Amino acid sequence: MVEHNALTATREAYDAAARTYAELFGDELRNRPLDRAMLGAFAEHVRANGDGQVADLGCGPGHVTAHLDTLGLSAFGVDVSSAMIEAARHAYPDLRFDIGSMAAPDIADGVLGGVLSRWSVIHTPPGELPGILAEFHRVLAPGGYLLIGFSASEGPAYPTQVFDHAVAPAYRWWPDHLAASLRTAGLAETARLVREPQPADRRQFREVYLLARKG
């Protein structure tokens, strides 16, 4: 019940904030070269493994899904917020966007070349994270890649930490802890990027990308 309430609260909060969120973050990648570099590396790995479809799970207003499309990937977005999906469809009418949950995506087993989860697991209660990662594994084809982005907790003594997110309750994760959870789900880490907080950042947290591969 707690997890269900968290999902409902997250959906309602992003429905209410969708317009503002799209205005604030729709062009964010322009000033984030390290993010673009990791997304580019992810795209190259997916293409080298057979160029399957890529799901951007927790796509928000669709700007990152659109970026994946410019990198030559067959990408589509999924988000639990209907207002976010409406904004994405309006901004990028030639791309596919579906309403859905990471906890139970309407995607067949083993069909995706890649899954992107960029700052979308942060609203997942810790007890629900293994189920989410199992779903990522389920929908990926053998050899498929996951790129997951999140904010880092303060150290190994804090595997997860709650923080005051502007939209909905959220969690930070210690990278080694999350990497271990990926291994348990059958996803082996192949690369990691840690971005130190910059003076202009709203929150002074380390940002982490983990690239993992399904065996």
C-alpha positions as CSV (number, residue, x, y, z in Angstrom):
1,M,0.0,0.0,0.0
2,V,2.9,2.4,0.8
3,E,4.4,1.7,-2.7
4,H,1.0,2.2,-4.4
5,N,0.5,5.5,-2.6
6,A,4.0,6.6,-3.6
7,L,3.2,5.9,-7.3
8,T,-0.1,7.7,-7.1
9,A,1.5,10.7,-5.3
10,T,4.3,10.8,-7.9
11,R,1.9,10.7,-10.8
12,E,-0.4,13.4,-9.4
13,A,2.6,15.6,-8.6
14,Y,4.1,15.4,-12.1
15,D,0.7,15.9,-13.7
16,A,0.4,19.2,-11.8
17,A,4.0,20.2,-12.6
18,A,4.2,19.0,-16.2
19,R,4.0,22.4,-17.9
20,T,6.6,24.0,-15.6
21,Y,8.9,21.0,-15.8
22,A,8.9,21.0,-19.6
23,E,9.7,24.7,-19.7
24,L,12.6,24.3,-17.2
25,F,14.2,21.2,-18.5
26,G,13.2,20.8,-22.1
27,D,16.6,22.2,-23.3
28,E,18.7,21.0,-20.4
29,L,21.0,18.7,-22.4
30,R,22.4,21.7,-24.3
31,N,24.5,22.7,-21.2
32,R,25.2,19.1,-20.0
33,P,28.1,17.7,-22.1
34,L,28.8,14.8,-19.8
35,D,25.1,13.7,-20.0
36,R,25.3,13.9,-23.8
37,A,28.5,11.9,-23.7
38,M,27.0,9.0,-21.7
39,L,23.9,9.0,-23.8
40,G,26.1,8.9,-26.9
41,A,28.1,6.0,-25.5
42,F,24.8,4.2,-24.6
43,A,23.6,4.7,-28.2
44,E,26.8,3.3,-29.7
45,H,26.6,0.2,-27.5
46,V,23.0,-0.4,-28.4
47,R,23.7,-0.1,-32.1
48,A,26.7,-2.4,-31.9
49,N,24.5,-5.1,-30.3
50,G,21.9,-5.1,-33.0
51,D,20.2,-1.7,-32.9
52,G,17.0,-2.8,-31.1
53,Q,14.3,-0.5,-29.9
54,V,15.1,1.7,-26.8
55,A,12.6,2.6,-24.1
56,D,13.0,5.8,-22.2
57,L,11.3,4.8,-19.0
58,G,10.2,7.8,-17.0
59,C,10.6,10.0,-20.1
60,G,8.9,13.1,-18.7
61,P,8.3,15.7,-21.4
62,G,10.2,13.7,-24.0
63,H,13.3,15.8,-24.6
64,V,15.7,12.9,-23.8
65,T,13.7,10.5,-25.9
66,A,14.0,13.0,-28.8
67,H,17.8,13.2,-28.2
68,L,18.1,9.5,-28.5
69,D,16.2,9.7,-31.8
70,T,18.8,12.2,-33.1
71,L,21.5,9.6,-32.1
72,G,20.0,7.1,-34.5
73,L,18.1,5.0,-32.0
74,S,14.5,3.8,-32.5
75,A,13.4,5.3,-29.2
76,F,10.0,5.6,-27.5
77,G,9.0,7.1,-24.1
78,V,7.0,5.8,-21.2
79,D,5.8,7.8,-18.2
80,V,3.3,7.4,-15.5
81,S,2.1,11.0,-15.8
82,S,-0.5,11.5,-18.5
83,A,0.2,15.3,-18.5
84,M,3.9,14.6,-19.2
85,I,3.0,12.3,-22.0
86,E,0.6,14.9,-23.4
87,A,3.5,17.4,-23.3
88,A,5.9,15.0,-25.0
89,R,3.4,14.1,-27.8
90,H,2.8,17.8,-28.4
91,A,6.5,18.7,-28.6
92,Y,7.6,15.6,-30.6
93,P,4.6,14.4,-32.6
94,D,6.7,12.1,-34.8
95,L,7.8,10.0,-31.8
96,R,5.9,7.4,-29.7
97,F,5.0,8.1,-26.1
98,D,2.9,5.8,-23.9
99,I,1.4,6.2,-20.4
100,G,2.7,3.4,-18.2
101,S,4.7,2.4,-15.1
102,M,8.2,1.2,-14.8
103,A,6.9,-1.3,-12.3
104,A,4.9,-3.0,-14.9
105,P,5.7,-1.7,-18.4
106,D,3.5,-3.0,-21.2
107,I,6.5,-4.3,-23.1
108,A,7.1,-7.9,-24.1
109,D,9.9,-10.0,-22.7
110,G,13.4,-9.6,-24.3
111,V,12.5,-7.2,-27.1
112,L,14.5,-4.1,-26.3
113,G,18.1,-3.2,-27.3
114,G,18.2,-0.6,-24.6
115,V,16.5,0.9,-21.6
116,L,17.1,4.4,-20.3
117,S,16.1,5.3,-16.8
118,R,17.4,8.8,-16.3
119,W,16.5,10.2,-12.8
120,S,13.3,8.2,-12.9
121,V,14.0,5.6,-10.2
122,I,14.6,8.3,-7.7
123,H,10.9,8.3,-6.7
124,T,10.9,4.5,-6.1
125,P,10.7,3.4,-2.5
126,P,13.8,1.3,-1.7
127,G,11.8,-1.9,-1.2
128,E,10.4,-1.6,-4.7
129,L,13.7,-1.0,-6.5
130,P,14.5,-4.8,-7.0
131,G,11.2,-5.2,-8.8
132,I,11.9,-2.3,-11.1
133,L,15.3,-3.6,-12.0
134,A,13.9,-7.0,-12.6
135,E,11.5,-5.4,-15.1
136,F,14.4,-3.7,-16.8
137,H,16.1,-7.1,-17.2
138,R,12.9,-8.7,-18.4
139,V,12.3,-6.4,-21.3
140,L,15.9,-6.3,-22.5
141,A,17.1,-8.7,-25.2
142,P,20.3,-10.7,-24.4
143,G,23.2,-8.3,-24.5
144,G,20.9,-5.3,-24.2
145,Y,22.0,-2.2,-22.3
146,L,20.6,-0.3,-19.4
147,L,21.7,3.3,-18.7
148,I,20.5,4.5,-15.3
149,G,21.0,7.9,-13.8
150,F,20.5,9.0,-10.2
151,S,21.7,11.2,-7.4
152,A,24.3,9.7,-5.0
153,S,23.9,9.4,-1.3
154,E,26.6,10.7,1.0
155,G,28.6,7.6,1.4
156,P,28.7,3.8,1.7
157,A,27.2,4.0,5.2
158,Y,24.0,5.5,3.5
159,P,22.9,3.1,0.8
160,T,19.7,5.2,0.4
161,Q,18.8,8.7,1.6
162,V,15.5,10.6,1.3
163,F,15.8,14.1,0.0
164,D,13.5,17.0,-0.5
165,H,12.7,16.9,-4.2
166,A,10.8,19.8,-5.7
167,V,8.0,17.7,-7.1
168,A,7.7,14.4,-5.1
169,P,9.5,12.5,-2.4
170,A,12.7,11.1,-3.7
171,Y,15.8,9.0,-2.8
172,R,19.5,9.1,-3.4
173,W,21.5,5.9,-3.8
174,W,25.1,5.0,-3.1
175,P,26.5,3.9,-6.5
176,D,28.1,0.7,-5.3
177,H,24.9,-0.3,-3.6
178,L,22.8,0.3,-6.7
179,A,25.4,-1.5,-8.9
180,A,25.1,-4.5,-6.6
181,S,21.3,-4.4,-7.0
182,L,21.9,-4.4,-10.8
183,R,24.1,-7.5,-10.5
184,T,21.4,-9.3,-8.5
185,A,18.9,-8.5,-11.3
186,G,21.2,-10.0,-13.9
187,L,22.7,-6.7,-15.2
188,A,26.4,-6.3,-15.1
189,E,27.9,-2.8,-14.8
190,T,30.2,-2.0,-17.7
191,A,30.9,1.7,-17.1
192,R,30.3,4.5,-14.5
193,L,30.3,8.3,-14.6
194,V,30.2,10.4,-11.5
195,R,29.6,14.2,-11.9
196,E,30.6,16.3,-9.0
197,P,28.1,19.1,-8.1
198,Q,28.7,22.4,-9.8
199,P,28.2,25.9,-8.2
200,A,25.1,26.6,-10.3
201,D,23.4,23.2,-9.5
202,R,20.1,23.5,-7.6
203,R,21.2,20.6,-5.3
204,Q,24.7,19.9,-4.3
205,F,24.6,16.1,-4.9
206,R,26.8,13.9,-7.0
207,E,25.1,12.7,-10.2
208,V,25.8,9.2,-11.3
209,Y,25.3,7.2,-14.5
210,L,25.7,3.4,-14.5
211,L,25.9,1.6,-17.8
212,A,25.0,-2.1,-17.4
213,R,24.5,-5.1,-19.8
214,K,22.2,-8.0,-19.7
215,G,24.1,-11.3,-20.0
